Amino acid sequence: MISAIITSYKEPKTIGRAIEAIAEQKIKDIEIIVVAPDDETLTVAKGYVKKIPEVKTIKDLGNGKSAALNLAVSKAKGDILVLTDGDVYVGKKSVEKLTNGFKDSKVGAISGNVISLDSNKNMYGYWSHVLTGIANELRIETLNQNKPFICTGYFFAIRKSLFPKLPEQLLSEDGYISQMVYSKGYLIKYAQDAKVYVKFPTNIKDWIIQKKRSAGGYNQIKKLTGTTYRSFGSEAKGGYRVLKYITNIKEFFWIIWLFIIRIYLWIVIYIDVNLKNKKQNEIWKRVESTK
């Protein structure tokens, strides 16, 4: 059985599409669990229970995504967990494509492929296409080289038996879970055709909030596990990858600005995580423009 867990927070406008995208895939043995702390989201989700019997709702205590996942997983019936969010939606047959790889008993988790919903005609949308494109390239390369990589938190699957109890202060639960899978001797695969559609930030404030949360999480994972997946140094070395995405002078200047903002981002992360030792609830902020 598959348990599809949708974590959400104040996303009544998007949770319906997230539920429908999974329900429409006609997977026979599946339950769809929506876990959220707010009544607005849960009210919309509960409206689907009569129409879609597979849908269940859980109200968490609002202690963050990690705590919500711990709660939902404890109640999940499936041997395979499919994890996604309430402000994104998966593509056709993507759950099937994501979970097919578990036929190999050595596979512990499988990552989906993030597709940006934003237009690449503006700077923030262009950045989203560049960064998701590079993430796709890196996952393919590392898989081919038998190197470890991190699942995307927007859409990935894991054997329930391997799901670790998550520390509530985690900034990057996807990175932590991925490391735990590797530590138990299992492989992580990449299902490029298992697509999840994501709306990214449309202003600089939200962009920095989101990226600080995700990139800062990798510093946190290094502290917790001793493993480095991503750093300023590794990102700088791979900076050449963005060059092939430039097709005109306007995009050239957008890339220059991206480099500047990324440098600023890593400085802020270092100060917050290493010097100020800020906790998850101090760094995690809601990204309004993606809703």
N, C-alpha and C positions, 0 to 999 in steps of 0.2 A: 504493500500500500504506500501511496505517496501522500505526505502532508505538506501542502503549500501554505507557508506562513507569510502573511503580509503584515509587516510592522508599519504603524501609521501614527501620526500625531497632527491633529487639527487639519485633516485633509478630506473634508466632506465633498469637495468638488471633484476630486480625482479618484477616491477610493472605489467608486462604482465601476469605473473603467478598468481599474486594476483587477477587480473581482471578475468582471465579465470576460476579460482577456484570457484568464485561466479557465473559467467555466466553459467557454466556447471550444476548448480543445478536445472535449469529449473523451477525457481519460476515464476509464471505467472505475478504477479503484483509487479514489482521491478524496481528500477532505481539504477544504479551503478555510484556514483559520485567520481571522482578522483580529489583531491584537492592538489596542489603542487605549490611551488613558482618558480621552475626551468623549463626551456624550455626542457631540456633533458628528464625529466620524462613525461612531458605533451605531447611531440611529440610522444613518444611511446604509451601513453594512447589514443591520438587522432587517432592513427592508428587502434584502435579497434572500433571506433565509427561506421564505415560503416559495419563492420562485426557483431557487437553487438549493435543494436539500443538503448539498455538500458543504454549504457555508456555515461556519460557526463563528461566534464572536467571544472575545475575552477582554475584559477591562483590566488593564494593568495599573500600577500605582503611580505611574508618571516618574519613575526613577531612571529613565533613559532607555535607549534601544537594547542595550545588553541585558538589562533586567527584564524587559519585555520578552526578549527571545528566550531567556531562561524559563520564564513562566510558560510561554507557548509550547516550547519543546517538551516540557514536563507533562503536558496534556495531549501532545500529538500522538496519534496511533500508528503513523506510518514508519516503515523501516528506512525510507528515504525522505529527507527534508528538502524542500525547495524553498529558498528564502528570497524574498523580494520586498519592495516598499509600496506604500500606498499612493505615492505621487508619480509612479512610473507604470508602464504596462508592457507585457511580453508579446512577442510576435506569434503568428500562427504556427502551431505545432512545436513551439519552442520548448515547452515542458518535456515533450517526448524526446526531442533532440538533445535536451540537456541531460536527461536521465538514462538514455540508452547506454552510455558508457559504463554504467555500473554492472553490466554483464561480466566485466573483468573484475574479479575479486580483489585485485591489487589496487583498484581505484577507490580512493576515499572521498574525493570531492571533485566537482566539475564546475568550471566557471562559464557563464554566458558571455555574450558579446554586447557591449554598450553602443547604442546608436543614438546620435544626437537628433533631437526634434527641431533644433533651432536653425534658422537661416544662416548660411555662411556669408551673407551679404553685409552683415554688420560685424563689428569687432568681436563682441562676446560670443556670438554664434560661430564665427570663424575659429576663435580659440577652441571652442568645444569640439569642432570637427577635427582640428589639428590634434588635440590631446587624446580624443577617443581613437583616432586613427593610429597614433603612435602606440597607444596601449594595446591595440589589436596586433600591431606588428611585433611588439615586444613579447606578447604571450605566445605567438606562433614561433618566434625565434627561440625563446627559452624552452618551449616544449620540444622543439626539434633538437635542441642541444642537451636535453635531459637535465635542465636546470630548474630549480624551484621558482615558482611565481605565485602571486596572490590572486585569489578569486575576487571578482568584483562584487561588492556588497549589494549592488542593484539587483543581481540575479545570479544565484549559484545554488548548487545542490550538494548535500553531504549525507553520508550514512548516519543515521541517528545514533548508532552505537559509538561513533567517533566525536559526537558533538560535546565540546568541553563546557564546564560551568564557566560562564563568562564573568570576569571581574566587572562590577558595575561602573567603574570609572574609565572603561575603555573608550577611546576615541575612534579606533579602527577595528571593529569586531571582525570584519572580513579578513584582515591581516592576521589577527591573533588566531582565529579558527584555522586559517590555512597553515600557519606554523605548527599548530597542534596536530593537524592531519599528518604533516611530514614527520613530526617527532614520533609518531606511532608506526612509522614504516610504510605508510600508504602513499600512493601517487595522486597528483592532482592533474586533471585533464582540462582541455579547453574545447568547448563546443562552439565554434565560430558561427554556425548557423542558428544557434539558440539566441535569438536577439531580444534585447530589452530596450524600449524606447524611453529616452530621458530628456526632460527639459532642464537646461542649465541656467545659471544666474545671468541676469541681463543688466546688472550694474556692478560697479567696482566694489561697493561695500559687501554685497552678497557673495561676490566671487571670492573675495579674500576670506570671508567667514567660512565658506564651504571648503576652500583649499587648505586653510589653516587647520581645519578639523581633520581632513583626510591625511595631509602630509604630516601633521603633528602626530597623528596616530602611529606612524612608522617609527618615530623617535621613541614613542612610548613602548612599542613592541620590542625595540632593541633593549630597553631597560628591563622589560619583563622576561624576555626569553634569551637575550644575548645575540639575536640574529638581526642582521641589517638587510632589509629588502630595498630600501630607497633612502637616498641622502642627497644633500646638495651636490656633493662630489659626483655621484653617479648620474644625477640629472644633468649636470654641466657637461659631462663627457658625452652624453647622448644628445646634446643640443643641436648637432648637425642634422638630425633627423627632420627638424622643422623646415629646413631649407627647401625640400622638394615640394612643400605645400604652398610655396609662394608662387603666384602666377601673375602678379602685377605690383606696381609700386606701392599702392595702398596697402596690400597685404604685407609687403616688406616692412613698412612702418608699424603695422599691427604686431608683427613678430618682434620687432625691436622693443616695443612697449611690453610685450609678454615677457621677454627676458628680464626687463627692469622690475616688473611686478613680481616675478618669481624670486628674484634675488631678495627683494623686500620681504616677501613671504617667508623665506627661510630664516631671515634675521629675526622676524617677529616670533616664529616658532621656537627658535633657540632661546630667546628671552623668556617666553611664556613657559616653556616646558622645562628648560634646564636652569634658568636663573630664578624665575619667580615660582617655579614648581606648581603652576596652576593645575587645578583638577578638571575633570571632564565637564562638570556643570558650569565651570567658569569659561571654558573654551567653546563648548557646544552652544551654538546659537541657531535659531530657526532662520532658514533661507527663504524669505517670502517670495522672491521673484520666480522661484521654480514651481510654485503651487498653481 
